[in-house]
Amino acid sequence: MTDLPRYEYVKLADAVAADIASGKLPPGAALPGERAMTDLYGVSIGTVRRAIVELRNRGLVATLPAKGTYVIGQPGVPEDEDRKP
């Protein structure tokens, strides 16, 4: 079976998830704005928006209307584990 190419939004979501996993983006940190991410990663705004949806579906970020998108979890860590003292 051949490896299928990944969509750009999945690549972007994986890159942001890696930053979250490494601690570069800790819980509570704000992601750059959509337009800043287009410049930073060299992708379209549609790709950024789909990547953010993907990250929300993975439980890694939450978006607050008119406030931004914030890290709420770590990849591979159950939600209860994030909140241990």
C-alpha positions in Angstrom: 0.0 0.0 0.0 1.4 3.4 -0.9 1.5 6.4 1.4 -1.1 8.9 0.5 -0.2 12.6 0.6 -1.6 14.5 3.6 -3.7 17.5 3.2 -2.1 20.8 3.9 -4.4 21.6 6.8 -3.5 18.2 8.4 0.2 19.1 8.0 -0.4 22.4 9.7 -2.4 20.9 12.5 0.3 18.3 13.1 2.9 21.1 13.2 0.9 23.1 15.8 0.3 19.9 17.8 4.0 19.2 17.8 4.6 22.7 19.2 2.0 22.0 21.9 3.6 18.6 22.7 7.0 20.1 23.0 5.8 22.8 25.4 6.5 25.6 22.9 2.8 26.3 23.1 1.8 25.5 26.7 -1.8 25.2 28.0 -3.3 28.7 28.1 -1.1 30.0 25.3 -2.8 31.9 22.5 -2.2 30.7 18.9 -1.2 33.4 16.5 -4.1 35.0 14.6 -5.3 33.5 11.4 -3.7 36.0 9.2 -0.4 35.8 11.1 -0.5 32.0 10.7 -0.9 32.4 6.9 2.3 34.3 6.8 4.1 32.1 9.3 3.3 28.8 7.6 2.9 30.1 4.0 -0.7 28.7 3.6 -4.1 30.1 2.7 -6.5 31.4 5.3 -8.8 28.5 4.5 -6.1 26.0 5.3 -5.5 27.8 8.7 -9.2 27.7 9.5 -9.4 23.9 8.7 -6.3 23.2 10.7 -7.8 25.0 13.7 -11.0 22.9 13.4 -8.8 19.8 13.3 -7.0 20.9 16.4 -10.4 21.6 18.1 -11.5 18.1 17.1 -8.4 16.6 18.7 -9.2 18.5 21.9 -6.0 20.6 21.8 -7.4 24.1 21.4 -10.6 26.1 22.0 -11.7 29.2 20.2 -13.3 32.1 22.0 -15.2 34.4 19.6 -13.5 37.7 19.2 -10.8 36.6 21.6 -8.7 34.0 19.8 -7.7 30.4 19.9 -6.0 29.0 23.0 -4.2 25.7 23.9 -6.3 23.6 26.3 -4.7 20.2 26.1 -1.7 18.1 25.2 -1.6 15.5 22.4 -1.9 12.0 23.8 -2.7 13.1 27.3 -6.2 12.3 28.6 -8.2 15.4 29.7 -8.1 14.4 33.4 -4.3 14.0 33.3 -3.9 17.7 32.2 -5.5 18.9 35.4 -3.5 17.0 37.9 -1.9 19.2 40.6 
